[in-house]
Each structure stands twice: as structure tokens, then as C-alpha cells.
């Protein structure tokens, strides 16, 4: 296990896990060692790593000081975790070419890192990414070169940017949204106003 600081109180954790099967965009239930306490030992987390990566990667805020976050923060290089209950709220289209638009706030980028890496590897999609953040933009250096259109914005210009991508990509695109309930509601309302059909918007919300 290794821990890497991304910015502020956001850290990424990397684990050797040969043989773990999952798809881009999936989540799993991550259990930290010790007595089983679902509030303090288990958390539903999205894979930030892509299928086939040599390590599993998860990113999260540690500043809340919850029991789970304290256990994650205290992990040592030789410590292990366990995974169970892997599933998916969002996934890449299996038999489709066309545009993919990812819209995320903060650590809502976590599942989209996996999906953008996988889409870039497949090479059959044009991708756009909108990130909204007050401070640093998670994974920016890594992902900006991999997408066709990268838009890093502050909250003040976020809605206008969503309108821009809604109007520019709406005819042939799937829109993926991840973030707080407030962010999701704002994006869905804005995309609806751009004439984007409901079935073209895929949502992954914070837990």
C-alpha cells in the first residue's frame, strides 16, 4: 500500500491486487482491517484505477476525521484491505461510438478517471471533461492530454460551461455527472434546458 497526497486533504491510495476484476466506472465496498463496523470500517468507493492497471487506486478526502477516514489515514505500507459487493451506477457504452461528456466536482472525478483512461485506450470515443473546483483540479495533469475538450472552471462559471457543452455535444453524446446532490441537480436542470434527453444523462452521486 502507498498513499499519495493529491492536494489539500485529498489523498490517493494504491494497493497491489492481482486478479481483481472490475469495469471502468464501478464501485466496490472497501473494508479496512479491524473489528467489523460498517460505519467505521466499510465505505462504498469508486475505482479510480482502470481495469488492467497494476494497482488498485482509490481517492478520497481525509479531512472529515470519520472513523473510516482515520483508519485509511493510519494505514501502513504492509497493511491490507478487503473488497466486496462490487457494482456499477455508471459504465461506458459497450457497442457505441460517439461523444462522451464527463462533468464532475472535486473527488467526483474518481470514477471518471477510470472511465476516461479506458475510453482513451479503446479509442472509439471523443471525450470532453468539465471539472468544477475552488482549488486544484484532481488528476488534471494526467487527464487533460487524453480528452478532446478539457474545461476546468470555478463555480461562478460552471452553469454557463455546462450550457456550452450541452449545446455543443447534445446531438450525439452521453453525459456523465458525479458530485454532490446540489451539483447533480444543477447539471441535470441545465442539460434539460439544453434539450438533452433524460436517458442520455448518467448519474453517479456521492455516498
C-alpha positions as CSV (number, residue, x, y, z in Angstrom):
1,X,0.0,0.0,0.0
2,X,1.1,3.5,-0.7
3,X,-0.5,6.9,-0.1
4,X,-0.1,9.9,-2.3
5,X,-1.3,13.4,-1.5
6,X,-3.1,15.0,-4.4
7,X,-3.9,18.4,-2.9
8,X,-5.2,19.8,0.5
9,X,-6.7,16.8,2.3
10,X,-7.3,14.7,-0.8
11,X,-5.2,11.5,-1.0
12,X,-4.9,8.6,-3.4
13,X,-4.3,5.1,-2.1
14,X,-2.7,2.4,-4.2
15,X,-2.9,-1.4,-3.4
16,X,-1.4,-4.4,-5.1
17,X,-4.3,-6.6,-6.0
18,X,-3.6,-9.1,-8.8
19,X,-6.7,-10.9,-10.2
20,X,-9.3,-8.3,-9.1
21,X,-11.8,-7.9,-11.9
22,X,-13.9,-4.8,-12.4
23,X,-15.1,-2.5,-15.1
24,X,-14.4,1.2,-15.5
25,X,-16.8,3.3,-13.5
26,X,-17.6,0.6,-11.0
27,X,-17.6,1.0,-7.2
28,X,-16.8,-1.5,-4.5
29,X,-17.2,-1.8,-0.8
30,X,-13.8,-1.2,0.8
31,X,-13.2,-2.7,4.2
32,X,-10.3,-1.5,6.4
33,X,-8.9,-4.1,8.9
34,X,-10.1,-4.4,12.5
35,X,-13.4,-5.3,14.0
36,X,-16.3,-5.2,11.5
37,X,-18.1,-1.9,12.0
38,X,-20.0,-0.9,8.9
39,X,-19.9,2.8,9.8
40,X,-16.3,2.8,10.8
41,X,-14.7,0.0,8.7
42,X,-16.6,-0.1,5.4
43,X,-17.2,2.5,2.7
44,X,-18.5,2.4,-0.9
45,X,-15.7,3.7,-3.1
46,X,-15.3,4.1,-6.8
47,X,-12.3,2.6,-8.5
48,X,-10.0,5.4,-9.7
49,X,-7.8,2.9,-11.4
50,X,-8.7,1.4,-14.8
51,X,-9.1,-2.3,-15.5
52,X,-5.7,-3.9,-16.2
53,X,-3.8,-1.3,-14.1
54,X,-1.1,-2.9,-12.0
55,X,-2.5,-1.4,-8.8
56,X,-6.0,-0.6,-7.4
57,X,-6.4,3.1,-6.8
58,X,-8.9,5.0,-4.6
59,X,-9.0,8.7,-3.9
60,X,-10.8,10.5,-1.0
61,X,-10.9,13.4,1.3
62,X,-9.4,12.6,4.7
63,X,-10.3,15.8,6.5
64,X,-13.6,14.7,7.9
65,X,-11.9,12.6,10.5
66,X,-14.6,9.9,10.4
67,X,-13.7,6.5,11.8
68,X,-13.2,5.1,8.3
69,X,-11.0,8.1,7.2
70,X,-8.9,7.8,10.3
71,X,-8.3,4.1,9.6
72,X,-7.4,4.8,6.0
73,X,-5.1,7.6,7.0
74,X,-3.4,5.3,9.5
75,X,-2.7,2.5,7.0
76,X,1.0,1.4,6.8
77,X,2.8,0.0,3.7
78,X,2.3,-3.6,4.8
79,X,-1.4,-3.2,5.7
80,X,-4.2,-4.8,3.6
81,X,-7.8,-4.1,2.8
82,X,-10.6,-6.3,1.6
83,X,-13.2,-5.7,-1.1
84,X,-16.7,-7.0,-1.6
85,X,-20.0,-6.0,-3.2
86,X,-18.6,-4.6,-6.5
87,X,-21.3,-3.0,-8.7
88,X,-22.0,-0.1,-11.1
89,X,-24.1,3.0,-11.2
90,X,-22.4,4.2,-14.5
91,X,-20.5,2.5,-17.2
92,X,-19.1,3.1,-20.7
93,X,-21.3,2.2,-23.6
94,X,-20.4,-1.3,-24.9
95,X,-21.4,-1.0,-28.6
96,X,-21.4,2.6,-29.4
97,X,-19.1,5.3,-30.8
98,X,-19.7,8.9,-30.3
99,X,-19.1,11.7,-27.8
100,X,-18.8,11.2,-24.0
101,X,-19.0,14.2,-21.7
102,X,-17.9,13.9,-18.1
103,X,-19.0,16.6,-15.6
104,X,-17.6,16.4,-12.1
105,X,-16.9,18.4,-8.9
106,X,-13.9,17.7,-6.6
107,X,-13.4,14.0,-5.9
108,X,-16.4,13.2,-8.1
109,X,-13.6,12.8,-10.6
110,X,-12.7,9.4,-9.1
111,X,-14.9,7.1,-11.3
112,X,-14.3,9.3,-14.3
113,X,-10.5,8.8,-14.2
114,X,-11.1,5.1,-14.7
115,X,-13.6,5.7,-17.5
116,X,-11.5,8.3,-19.3
117,X,-8.4,6.1,-19.2
118,X,-10.5,3.1,-20.5
119,X,-12.2,5.2,-23.3
120,X,-8.8,6.6,-24.4
121,X,-7.4,3.1,-24.6
122,X,-10.3,1.9,-26.7
123,X,-10.0,4.9,-28.9
124,X,-13.6,4.9,-30.2
125,X,-15.0,7.9,-28.4
126,X,-14.5,11.7,-28.5
127,X,-14.4,12.8,-24.9
128,X,-15.0,16.1,-23.1
129,X,-14.3,16.8,-19.4
130,X,-15.7,19.6,-17.3
131,X,-14.3,19.9,-13.8
132,X,-15.5,22.5,-11.2
133,X,-13.3,23.3,-8.2
134,X,-12.3,26.2,-6.0
135,X,-8.8,25.0,-5.7
136,X,-6.7,22.4,-7.6
137,X,-8.2,20.1,-10.2
138,X,-7.9,16.4,-9.3
139,X,-6.0,14.3,-12.0
140,X,-5.7,17.4,-14.3
141,X,-2.1,16.8,-15.5
142,X,-2.9,13.2,-16.3
143,X,-6.3,13.5,-17.9
144,X,-6.1,16.8,-19.8
145,X,-4.0,15.4,-22.6
146,X,-6.3,12.4,-23.0
147,X,-9.6,14.3,-23.7
148,X,-10.6,16.2,-26.8
149,X,-12.0,19.2,-24.8
150,X,-10.9,20.0,-21.3
151,X,-12.7,22.7,-19.3
152,X,-11.5,23.5,-15.8
153,X,-13.8,26.1,-14.3
154,X,-14.7,27.8,-11.0
155,X,-18.2,27.6,-9.5
156,X,-19.1,31.1,-10.8
157,X,-18.8,30.0,-14.4
158,X,-19.9,26.4,-14.0
159,X,-23.5,26.6,-15.2
160,X,-22.5,28.6,-18.3
161,X,-19.9,26.0,-19.1
162,X,-22.5,23.1,-18.8
163,X,-24.8,25.1,-21.1
164,X,-21.9,25.3,-23.6
165,X,-21.2,21.6,-23.6
166,X,-24.9,20.8,-23.6
167,X,-25.4,22.8,-26.7
168,X,-22.2,21.7,-28.4
169,X,-22.4,18.0,-27.8
170,X,-26.1,17.4,-27.3
171,X,-26.9,15.7,-30.6
172,X,-24.7,12.7,-30.2
173,X,-23.4,12.4,-26.6
174,X,-23.8,10.6,-23.3
175,X,-23.4,12.9,-20.3
176,X,-21.9,11.5,-17.1
177,X,-22.3,13.5,-13.9
178,X,-20.7,12.9,-10.5
179,X,-20.7,15.1,-7.4
180,X,-22.8,16.4,-4.6
181,X,-26.6,16.3,-4.8
182,X,-26.6,20.0,-5.4
183,X,-24.2,19.8,-8.3
184,X,-26.1,16.9,-9.9
185,X,-29.4,18.8,-9.6
186,X,-27.9,21.9,-11.2
187,X,-26.3,19.9,-14.1
188,X,-29.5,17.9,-14.8
189,X,-31.6,21.1,-14.8
190,X,-29.2,22.8,-17.1
191,X,-28.9,19.9,-19.5
192,X,-32.7,19.6,-19.6
193,X,-32.8,23.2,-20.5
194,X,-30.5,22.5,-23.4
195,X,-32.8,19.8,-24.7
196,X,-30.7,16.9,-23.6
197,X,-32.9,13.8,-23.2
198,X,-33.1,12.2,-19.7
199,X,-31.8,8.8,-20.9
200,X,-28.6,10.5,-22.1
201,X,-27.6,11.6,-18.6
202,X,-25.9,9.1,-16.4
203,X,-25.5,9.9,-12.7
204,X,-23.1,8.8,-10.0
205,X,-23.7,10.5,-6.7
206,X,-21.6,10.8,-3.5
207,X,-22.4,8.3,-0.8
